[in-house]
Amino acid sequence: MFNKIFACVFDTLKKKKIQFTYMIFRSILFQHAMLCF
């Protein structure tokens, strides 16, 4: 389920290169990394 959301966000990033979306993506990625490690 998380992979679907992740892929969707990544696809959106590729289509619309909006800095705000990128910042949200980075924060989500960082939080996920903190959970994993």
Secondary structure, 3 states (H helix, E strand, C coil): CHHHHHHHHHHHHHHCCCHHHHHHHHHHHHHHHHHHC
